[in-house]
């Protein structure tokens, strides 16, 4: 993705990894067998590998620079994180911070970190390993978490510890969220919170209980950072398809369909957390559903 200009705002993409992730029928339970073939003109090969039908997905952060602030949106998987149930994430070593530096952003220069939700692949670079401890990667930033989202995962984490059950989210609450809270860098907010003029959260329930999207608007230019409202652009071809990772698939489908209806055939840019390059695009009506015009 080239730098995206939104009036006086600037958006850059920092990639942790990108490539085939999983078969579509695993990612999207109930997908019609002929859906991709019917939309192959725009889904393949960018979003779906024609060789094996796997979804092409990115794990990436977006850096939003306004006139006042530098904001990192979602923080991928992270390095050194123990994720044995997901081998490609387990103790990974990737040059994410070097790529962020190449985009002109030093960790010390970040003012806000915004996690659209608190799954393991959206919080990993919240912290880094330093002398055996997890410490905030962005030492001067305020980390913005939706209160409902934080409280949900805190309850789940505490309950698992008390019962001896497996902790949720691959243990990411313990190594990528709690250390931020304990360092006094976290801010819990309502899901309509405004970070500054033109930058605000909106509730997007379904994927997780406190899932949010972030709006950035300067003048007539507008972008929606949609997090995991979409996992793949295939869901534009059928917005009723929720991923297997959605806590409430019905609510997720409702949120996704409403977003598509609201922004189809407008100038609003869509930036979903896992769309591969060139990432940013606009929703357009296509046949009886939608497609991404990038």
Residue pairs with C-beta under 8 A, 6 or more apart in sequence:
1 12
1 13
1 277
1 278
1 279
1 280
2 278
3 10
3 11
3 12
4 10
4 11
4 12
4 223
4 269
4 271
4 280
5 11
5 221
6 216
6 217
6 218
6 221
6 222
6 223
6 269
7 217
7 218
7 219
7 220
7 221
8 66
8 67
8 218
8 219
9 64
9 65
9 66
9 67
9 198
9 216
9 218
9 221
10 64
10 65
11 62
11 63
11 64
11 65
11 216
11 223
11 271
11 280
12 62
12 63
12 65
12 103
12 104
12 105
13 60
13 61
13 62
13 63
13 277
13 279
14 60
14 61
14 62
14 63
14 96
14 99
14 100
14 103
14 105
15 58
15 59
15 60
15 99
15 277
16 59
16 60
16 61
16 76
16 77
16 94
16 96
16 125
17 58
17 59
17 76
17 77
17 88
17 94
18 56
18 57
18 58
18 59
18 60
18 276
18 277
19 56
19 57
20 49
20 52
20 54
20 55
20 56
20 57
21 27
21 54
21 55
21 56
21 57
21 274
22 54
22 55
22 57
23 52
23 53
23 54
23 55
24 31
24 36
24 48
24 53
24 54
24 55
24 232
24 234
25 31
25 53
26 244
27 55
27 231
27 232
27 243
27 244
28 231
28 232
28 234
28 235
28 241
28 242
28 243
28 244
29 244
30 241
31 234
31 238
31 241
32 238
35 234
35 237
35 238
36 43
36 44
36 48
36 53
36 234
36 237
38 237
39 234
39 237
39 286
39 291
40 48
40 50
42 286
42 291
42 292
43 233
43 234
43 237
44 50
45 56
46 56
46 233
46 276
47 55
47 56
47 232
47 233
47 234
47 275
47 276
48 54
48 55
48 56
48 232
48 234
49 55
49 56
55 231
55 232
55 234
56 232
56 276
57 231
57 232
57 274
57 275
57 276
58 273
58 274
58 275
58 276
58 277
58 279
59 76
59 77
59 121
59 273
59 274
60 74
60 76
60 273
60 274
60 279
61 72
61 73
61 74
61 75
61 76
61 96
61 100
61 125
62 72
62 73
62 74
62 225
62 271
63 70
63 71
63 72
63 73
63 100
63 103
63 105
64 70
64 71
64 72
64 73
64 199
64 214
64 216
64 225
65 71
66 196
66 198
66 199
66 216
66 218
68 111
68 196
69 111
69 112
69 195
69 196
69 199
70 105
70 109
70 110
70 111
70 112
71 110
71 111
71 112
71 113
71 114
71 195
71 199
72 105
72 110
72 112
72 113
72 114
72 138
72 141
73 114
73 116
73 214
73 225
74 114
74 115
74 116
74 122
74 225
74 227
74 273
75 113
75 115
75 122
75 123
75 124
75 125
75 126
75 137
75 176
76 96
76 121
76 122
76 124
76 125
77 83
77 89
77 92
77 120
77 121
77 124
77 125
78 92
78 96
78 123
78 124
78 125
78 126
78 127
78 128
78 176
79 92
79 93
79 94
79 96
79 124
79 125
79 128
79 129
80 91
80 92
80 93
80 128
80 129
81 89
81 90
81 91
81 92
81 120
81 124
81 170
81 172
81 175
81 176
82 90
82 91
82 171
82 175
83 89
83 90
83 91
83 120
83 170
83 171
84 90
85 170
86 120
86 170
89 120
89 121
89 170
96 125
97 107
97 125
97 128
97 137
100 106
100 107
107 137
107 138
107 139
108 138
108 139
108 140
109 140
110 138
110 140
110 141
111 140
111 141
111 142
112 141
112 142
112 143
112 144
112 195
113 126
113 138
113 141
113 142
113 143
113 144
114 144
114 195
114 201
114 214
115 122
115 123
115 126
115 143
115 144
115 145
115 149
116 122
116 204
116 211
116 212
116 213
116 214
116 225
116 226
116 227
116 228
116 273
117 146
117 149
117 207
117 208
117 210
117 211
117 212
117 227
117 228
118 145
118 149
118 150
118 153
118 169
118 172
118 173
118 177
118 208
118 210
119 169
119 172
119 208
119 228
119 245
120 169
120 170
120 171
120 172
120 176
122 227
122 228
122 273
123 172
123 176
123 177
124 172
124 176
125 137
126 136
126 137
126 138
126 143
126 176
126 177
126 179
126 180
127 134
127 135
127 136
127 137
127 175
127 176
127 179
127 180
128 134
128 135
128 137
129 135
133 179
134 175
134 176
134 179
135 179
135 183
136 143
136 179
136 180
136 183
136 185
139 185
141 185
142 185
142 186
142 187
143 180
143 185
143 186
143 187
144 187
144 189
144 193
144 195
144 201
145 177
145 186
145 187
145 188
145 189
146 188
146 189
146 190
146 191
146 193
146 201
146 203
146 210
146 211
146 212
147 188
147 189
147 190
147 210
148 191
148 209
148 210
149 208
149 209
149 210
149 211
149 212
150 177
150 186
150 188
150 210
151 188
151 210
152 208
152 209
152 210
153 168
153 169
153 173
153 177
154 173
156 168
156 173
157 167
157 168
157 173
157 174
157 178
159 165
160 166
160 167
160 168
161 167
167 173
167 174
177 186
180 186
189 201
190 201
191 201
191 202
191 203
191 210
191 212
192 200
192 201
192 202
192 203
193 200
193 201
194 200
194 201
195 201
198 215
198 216
198 217
198 218
199 214
199 215
199 216
199 217
200 214
200 215
201 212
201 213
201 214
201 215
202 212
202 213
202 214
202 215
203 210
203 211
203 212
204 211
204 212
204 213
204 226
204 227
204 229
204 255
204 259
205 211
205 248
205 251
205 252
205 255
206 229
206 242
206 246
206 247
206 248
206 249
206 250
206 251
206 252
206 253
206 254
206 255
206 256
207 227
207 228
207 229
207 242
207 243
207 245
207 246
207 247
207 248
207 252
207 255
208 247
209 247
209 248
211 227
211 228
211 229
211 255
212 227
213 224
213 225
213 226
213 227
213 229
213 259
214 224
214 225
214 227
215 222
215 223
215 224
215 225
216 222
216 223
216 225
217 223
220 267
221 267
222 267
222 268
222 269
223 268
223 269
223 270
223 271
223 280
224 259
224 263
224 268
224 269
224 270
224 271
225 271
225 273
226 259
226 270
226 271
226 272
226 273
227 272
227 273
228 243
228 245
228 246
228 272
228 273
228 274
229 252
229 255
229 256
229 259
229 272
230 236
230 256
230 270
230 272
230 274
230 275
231 243
231 245
231 272
231 274
232 274
232 275
233 272
233 275
233 291
233 292
234 241
235 241
235 242
235 243
235 256
236 260
236 283
236 286
236 289
236 290
236 291
236 292
237 286
237 289
237 290
237 291
238 289
239 253
239 256
239 257
239 260
239 289
239 290
240 253
240 257
241 253
242 249
242 250
242 252
242 253
242 256
243 252
246 252
260 283
260 289
260 290
263 270
263 282
263 283
264 283
264 284
264 285
264 290
265 283
265 284
265 285
266 282
266 283
267 282
268 282
268 283
269 280
269 281
269 282
270 280
270 281
270 282
270 283
270 292
271 279
271 280
272 279
275 281
275 292
278 294
279 294
280 294
281 292
281 293
281 294
282 292
282 293
282 294
283 290
283 291
283 292
283 293
284 290
284 291
284 292
284 293
